[in-house]
């Protein structure tokens, strides 16, 4: 057996010096890049990894400790959709400081808008405009899903204005209670609106199904090898995933531009001190109504797209716990923080769809017992997460700078000068 090779100390030091010099040059080159490029590099890398996820998902390991398996592509679609709703609620709660406990109402309104305009719900008429894969003689209203998503957002914005006008004069707990009431009224309405004077508006507890799929164009279908019967395709989640990612990026762009606009600064002023904002000339009702309407718009867009993905709008999916669930995303990520809400929304949506069940399976394997039914205690777990966050990191996972500074430094009046 050959004796082990002894390292030459001189050569080893030379290699280390060369490596340090190379890292130094790379660091210097990175430092010379414009600040905007350095800030955008991590976001660009994360976006590329996310966009390519449907392509490399099948090659990922299926025995990851604790989480057991990476999220399915269909789960990724739902994660993106719920993150859009989290960003919409962040406009209301994080920017304007209005506690909304009835956000599920906008989610339901968008979903049922898709049901009315892209299904056979109104079979007594036949009106088609841009629908893909629907025969010309098929009954019902069938618009292009992309038009329906936009109309769903506009419709829910109008609903938000109607709800906001009588409620936004209130503050604090009173506003939360009233929005909670509206959040309960609308799901009950859609459950019982199957016989409004003999007219079936929502099909009651059965919901509206099926809802048309989006049209992505024949060229794109052929490019990734999808059949024409897109609704029955096993790989349909890919296009849904990329379309949901595009909607999320549009939502992020709009939310960030709104935050930095004159309207966004007015929202933040109201959040910090409503009385001082009114004294400075900010119209409170109009500004708060804009926040409520824009937050509702994003909720309606997400609801319409989710209904198309699930091919149905069902009243059993629109209950109070959804409003609390979306609010938890905002609190976990950091109220007012865009990237914090994205992180919190992705994490909680994954836990709700797959994470808790996978963790229960892993824990059961470790202790040698059947899989624990962890999803049964989902909202207990979410409540514990929020309590822990409020105790140890009240600003959230990725806090907004202004909110973090307020909590760390406090707001103190300067003492009056004394002689």
C-alpha positions in Angstrom: 0.0 0.0 0.0 1.5 3.3 -1.1 2.2 5.8 1.7 -0.1 8.8 1.8 1.0 11.9 -0.1 2.3 14.7 2.0 1.1 18.2 1.1 3.7 20.7 0.2 3.1 23.6 2.6 4.5 26.2 0.1 2.3 24.9 -2.7 -0.7 24.7 -0.4 -0.2 28.3 0.7 0.2 29.4 -2.9 -3.1 27.7 -3.9 -4.9 29.3 -0.9 -3.5 32.7 -1.8 -4.6 32.3 -5.4 -8.1 31.3 -4.3 -8.4 34.2 -2.0 -7.2 36.5 -4.8 -9.8 35.1 -7.1 -12.6 35.6 -4.6 -11.4 39.1 -3.9 -11.5 39.9 -7.6 -15.0 38.4 -7.9 -16.1 40.4 -4.9 -14.6 43.6 -6.3 -16.3 43.0 -9.7 -19.6 42.4 -7.9 -19.2 45.6 -5.9 -18.6 47.6 -9.1 -22.0 46.5 -10.5 -24.8 49.1 -10.2 -26.8 48.8 -7.0 -30.0 48.1 -8.9 -28.4 45.1 -10.6 -27.1 43.7 -7.4 -30.5 44.1 -5.8 -32.3 42.4 -8.7 -29.9 39.4 -9.0 -31.4 37.3 -6.1 -35.0 38.1 -7.3 -34.1 37.1 -10.9 -32.5 33.8 -9.7 -35.6 33.0 -7.5 -37.9 33.8 -10.4 -36.0 31.5 -12.8 -36.0 28.7 -10.3 -39.7 29.1 -9.8 -40.6 29.4 -13.5 -38.7 26.2 -14.3 -40.1 24.2 -11.5 -42.7 22.3 -13.6 -39.8 21.1 -15.8 -37.5 19.7 -13.2 -40.1 18.7 -10.6 -40.1 15.1 -11.8 -36.4 14.8 -11.1 -36.5 15.9 -7.5 -36.0 13.3 -4.7 -39.1 11.8 -3.2 -37.7 11.1 0.3 -36.8 14.5 1.7 -36.6 14.5 5.5 -39.6 16.0 7.3 -41.4 17.4 4.1 -41.3 13.9 2.5 -41.7 15.1 -1.1 -41.5 18.4 -3.0 -44.9 20.1 -3.8 -46.8 18.9 -6.8 -47.2 21.3 -9.7 -51.0 21.5 -8.9 -50.1 22.5 -5.4 -47.8 25.1 -6.7 -50.7 26.6 -8.7 -52.8 26.9 -5.5 -49.8 28.4 -3.6 -49.5 31.1 -6.3 -53.2 31.8 -6.2 -53.4 32.2 -2.5 -50.3 34.4 -2.5 -52.1 36.7 -4.9 -55.0 36.9 -2.4 -52.4 37.6 0.4 -51.0 40.5 -1.6 -54.5 41.9 -2.1 -55.3 41.7 1.6 -51.9 43.3 2.3 -53.1 46.4 0.5 -56.0 46.7 3.0 -54.3 45.5 6.2 -50.6 46.2 5.6 -50.8 49.5 3.7 -53.9 51.2 4.9 -54.1 49.5 8.4 -57.8 48.4 8.0 -58.4 45.0 9.7 -60.6 43.0 7.2 -62.0 39.7 8.5 -64.3 39.1 5.5 -61.8 38.9 2.6 -63.3 35.5 1.6 -66.3 37.5 0.2 -64.2 38.9 -2.6 -62.7 35.5 -3.3 -66.2 34.1 -3.6 -67.4 36.9 -5.8 -64.6 36.4 -8.3 -65.2 32.7 -8.4 -68.9 33.0 -9.1 -68.2 35.7 -11.7 -66.2 33.0 -13.6 -69.1 30.6 -13.1 -71.6 33.0 -14.6 -69.6 34.0 -17.6 -67.8 30.7 -18.5 -70.2 27.8 -17.9 -73.6 26.5 -18.7 -75.2 28.1 -15.6 -77.4 30.3 -17.8 -78.3 27.7 -20.3 -81.3 29.7 -21.5 -79.0 31.9 -23.5 -76.1 31.1 -25.8 -73.4 33.8 -26.1 -69.8 33.0 -27.0 -66.9 35.4 -27.1 -63.3 34.2 -27.4 -63.9 30.9 -25.6 -61.5 28.1 -26.5 -62.6 24.5 -27.0 -66.4 25.3 -26.8 -68.7 24.4 -29.6 -70.7 27.3 -31.1 -74.0 25.6 -30.2 -73.0 24.9 -26.6 -75.6 26.6 -24.2 -74.7 29.2 -21.7 -72.4 32.3 -21.6 -68.8 31.4 -22.6 -66.3 34.3 -22.6 -62.6 34.0 -22.8 -61.3 33.2 -19.3 -58.8 36.0 -19.5 -61.6 38.5 -20.1 -63.6 36.8 -17.2 -60.6 37.2 -14.8 -60.5 40.9 -15.6 -64.2 41.3 -15.3 -64.1 39.3 -12.0 -61.6 41.8 -10.6 -63.7 44.7 -11.7 -66.9 43.2 -10.3 -65.3 42.5 -6.9 -63.8 46.0 -6.8 -67.4 47.3 -7.2 -68.5 44.9 -4.4 -65.7 46.2 -2.3 -66.8 49.8 -2.8 -70.4 48.9 -1.9 -69.2 47.1 1.2 -66.7 49.8 2.1 -68.9 52.8 1.8 -71.1 52.0 4.9 -68.3 50.3 6.9 -65.1 52.3 6.4 -66.4 55.1 8.6 -65.7 52.8 11.5 -62.3 52.1 13.1 -60.5 49.3 14.8 -62.6 46.5 16.3 -65.9 47.9 15.0 -64.6 47.7 11.4 -63.3 44.2 11.9 -66.7 43.0 13.3 -68.6 44.6 10.4 -66.3 43.1 7.7 -66.7 39.8 9.5 -70.4 40.1 9.1 -70.2 40.8 5.3 -67.8 37.9 5.0 -70.4 35.6 6.5 -73.3 37.1 4.5 -72.0 36.6 1.0 -71.2 32.8 1.4 -74.6 32.3 2.9 -76.2 34.2 0.0 -74.5 32.0 -2.7 -75.7 28.9 -0.8 -79.3 30.1 -0.9 -79.5 32.0 -4.2 -80.6 29.0 -6.2 -84.2 30.2 -6.2 -84.5 34.0 -6.4 -88.1 34.4 -7.5 -87.7 31.2 -9.5 -84.3 32.1 -11.0 -81.2 30.0 -10.3 -78.3 32.4 -9.8 -75.7 30.3 -8.0 -77.0 26.7 -8.1 -77.1 26.5 -4.4 -75.0 24.1 -2.4 -74.0 22.2 -5.5 -72.1 25.2 -6.9 -71.4 25.9 -10.6 -69.5 23.3 -12.5 -67.9 22.8 -15.0 -66.2 26.2 -15.6 -64.3 26.7 -18.9 -60.5 26.3 -19.0 -58.2 29.1 -20.2 -57.3 29.3 -23.8 -53.5 29.4 -24.3 -53.5 29.1 -28.1 -52.8 26.1 -30.3 -49.2 27.1 -30.9 -48.4 26.9 -27.2 -50.3 23.7 -26.9 -48.2 22.1 -29.6 -44.9 23.6 -28.3 -45.1 21.7 -25.0 -46.9 18.6 -26.4 -50.4 19.1 -24.9 -53.4 17.6 -26.6 -56.3 19.8 -27.8 -58.5 18.4 -25.0 -56.7 20.6 -22.5 -59.2 20.0 -19.7 -58.5 16.2 -19.7 -54.7 16.6 -20.1 -52.5 15.2 -17.4 -50.0 18.0 -17.9 -52.5 20.9 -17.8 -50.9 22.1 -14.5 -47.9 23.4 -16.4 -49.7 26.1 -18.2 -51.9 26.9 -15.2 -48.7 27.2 -13.1 -47.0 29.6 -15.6 -50.2 31.6 -16.0 -50.6 31.9 -12.2 -47.0 33.0 -11.9 -47.6 35.7 -14.5 -50.6 36.9 -12.6 -48.6 37.0 -9.4 -45.8 39.0 -11.0 -48.4 41.5 -12.4 -49.9 41.7 -8.9 -46.5 42.3 -7.3 -45.7 45.0 -9.8 -49.0 46.8 -9.3 -48.8 46.5 -5.5 -45.3 47.9 -5.4 -46.1 50.8 -7.7 -49.2 51.6 -5.6 -47.2 51.5 -2.4 -44.7 54.1 -3.8 -47.4 56.3 -5.3 -49.1 59.3 -3.8 -52.1 57.1 -2.9 -49.8 54.6 -1.2 -48.2 57.3 0.9 -51.7 58.4 1.9 -52.6 54.8 2.9 -49.5 54.6 5.1 -50.3 58.0 6.7 -53.8 56.7 7.6 -52.3 53.5 9.0 -49.8 55.5 11.2 -52.3 58.1 12.5 -55.7 58.6 11.0 -56.4 61.8 12.9 -53.1 63.4 11.8 -53.7 62.3 8.2 -57.1 63.9 8.2 -55.6 67.1 9.6 -53.1 67.1 6.7 -55.9 67.1 4.2 -56.1 63.4 3.2 -59.7 62.5 2.3 -60.1 59.5 4.6 -63.2 57.9 3.1 -62.0 58.1 -0.5 -58.5 56.9 0.4 -59.8 54.0 2.5 -62.3 53.0 -0.2 -59.6 52.9 -2.8 -57.6 50.5 -0.6 -60.7 48.3 -0.1 -61.5 48.3 -3.8 -58.0 47.5 -5.0 -57.6 44.7 -2.4 -60.9 43.3 -3.5 -59.8 43.5 -7.2 -56.9 41.2 -6.6 -59.0 38.9 -4.5 -61.5 38.7 -7.4 -58.8 37.9 -9.9 -57.5 35.1 -7.7 -61.0 33.7 -7.2 -61.8 33.7 -10.9 -58.6 31.9 -11.8 -59.0 29.4 -8.9 -62.5 28.6 -10.1 -61.2 27.9 -13.6 -58.4 25.8 -12.3 -60.8 23.7 -10.1 -63.4 23.8 -12.9 -66.1 24.9 -10.5 -67.2 27.4 -7.9 -68.5 25.6 -4.7 -69.9 27.4 -1.7 -68.2 24.9 0.7 -64.8 26.6 -0.2 -65.9 30.0 0.9 -66.0 30.1 4.7 -64.6 32.3 7.5 -61.5 30.2 8.0 -60.3 31.2 4.6 -60.3 34.9 5.6 -58.3 34.1 8.8 -55.9 31.9 6.7 -55.1 34.7 4.3 -54.7 37.1 7.2 -52.2 34.7 8.8 -50.2 34.9 5.5 -49.9 38.7 5.9 -49.0 38.5 9.6 -46.5 35.7 9.2 -44.7 37.4 6.3 -44.9 41.0 7.7 -47.7 43.5 7.4 -46.9 45.9 4.6 -44.0 43.8 3.3 -44.4 42.5 -0.3 -41.8 39.9 -0.2 -42.8 38.9 3.3 -46.3 38.2 2.2 -45.0 36.2 -0.8 -43.0 34.0 1.6 -45.7 33.7 4.2 -48.3 32.9 1.5 -46.3 30.3 -0.2 -45.4 28.6 3.1 -48.8 28.5 4.6 -50.5 27.5 1.3 -48.0 24.6 1.0 -48.7 23.6 4.6 -52.4 23.6 4.0 -52.3 21.6 0.7 -49.5 19.0 1.3 -47.1 20.0 4.1 -49.1 19.0 7.1 -50.0 15.6 5.7 -46.4 14.9 4.6 -45.1 16.0 8.0 -47.6 13.7 9.7 -46.5 10.8 7.5 -42.8 11.4 8.3 -43.5 11.7 12.0 -45.5 8.4 11.9 -42.6 6.7 10.2 -40.1 7.9 12.8 -42.1 6.7 15.8 -43.3 3.5 14.1 -47.0 4.2 14.1 -49.6 5.0 11.4 -49.5 8.4 9.8 -50.7 11.1 12.2 -53.7 13.1 11.0 -52.0 16.4 11.3 -54.3 18.3 8.9 -57.1 17.8 11.4 -55.3 20.3 13.6 -54.4 22.7 10.8 -55.9 25.9 12.3 -54.6 25.0 15.7 -51.1 24.9 14.2 -51.6 28.1 12.3 -52.8 29.8 15.5 -49.6 28.6 17.3 -47.5 29.9 14.5 -49.1 33.4 14.8 -48.8 33.4 18.6 -45.1 32.5 18.3 -44.6 35.2 15.7 -46.3 37.9 17.8 -44.2 37.0 20.8 -40.8 36.6 19.2 -40.9 38.4 15.8 -44.0 40.7 15.6 -42.7 42.4 12.5 -42.9 39.2 10.4 -40.4 37.0 8.6 -39.4 39.9 6.2 -40.5 43.1 7.9 -41.3 46.3 6.3 -38.6 48.8 7.2 -40.9 51.5 8.5 -43.0 49.1 10.6 -39.8 47.4 12.0 -38.3 50.8 13.0 -41.5 51.8 14.8 -41.6 48.6 16.8 -37.9 48.6 17.7 -37.5 52.3 18.4 -41.0 53.3 19.4 -42.7 56.6 18.9 -41.8 59.1 21.6 -42.7 62.7 22.1 -39.7 65.0 22.6 -39.7 66.7 26.0 -40.5 70.3 26.2 -37.5 72.6 26.7 -37.0 73.8 30.2 -35.4 76.9 31.4 
